[in-house]
């Protein structure tokens, strides 16, 4: 997939042959387009105020919008951490951009959404949109969300939350446990340790026990490289199934 304009995207191969052009006059597309198991597309969109807090499901066959989701109906738009920091990072981004949805991933029992300005990855059922869990720091969540916050489990002090993250994806079932799910993501690190900023980015693997609502850190790479690999914006981390290696893009050095 390739986003050609704010309201248009293309389906093409690696040689540039175009198979389909989808135009959505009523929506502004940004960041991510996900092909779902049912063949339709989940697409991140933004409103006229520049708030990146919505998504649509688009029919692959008809090109029409099936469902539109406004995250303000699911989450607390008044929770917006590190406003000043993210405004600086995003070259004048509006303070209205409280969530900044930058990645979608489809799981067998729902979807996860990455909210960069929340430093949180949210899992919800789909299409019901019922919250399942929130992966991220516990600061400033109001009481109605407390039961969804994952409790960190430290192993010899080996645990850190992600900050300003991108590109979460589900990994294979390494521990053969039906109650757990492993997530790999790119942790940009914006705002980590404020006011004593520690500038490093990393790829990190978390294991989430969805029954016990806990999270354990399994693996990371990047922290030891410090500011040399600090990527204040963009970035990616992918699992390579043929080798088991991880491909990491520190995208804004």
Secondary structure, DSSP 8 states (H G I E B T S, - for coil): -EEEETTEEEEE-TT--EEEEEE-TT-EEEEEEEE-TTS-EEEEEE-TT----EEEEE-TTT--EEEEEEGGGTS-TT----HHHHHHHTTS--TT-SS-EEEEEEETTEEEEEEGGGTEEEEE-TTT--EEEEEE--TT--GGGGGGB-EEE-BTTB-----S-EEEEE---TT--TTEEEEEEEE--TTTTTTS-----EEEEEEEETTTTEEEEEEEESGGGGGGG--SS--EEEE-TTT--EEEE-TT-
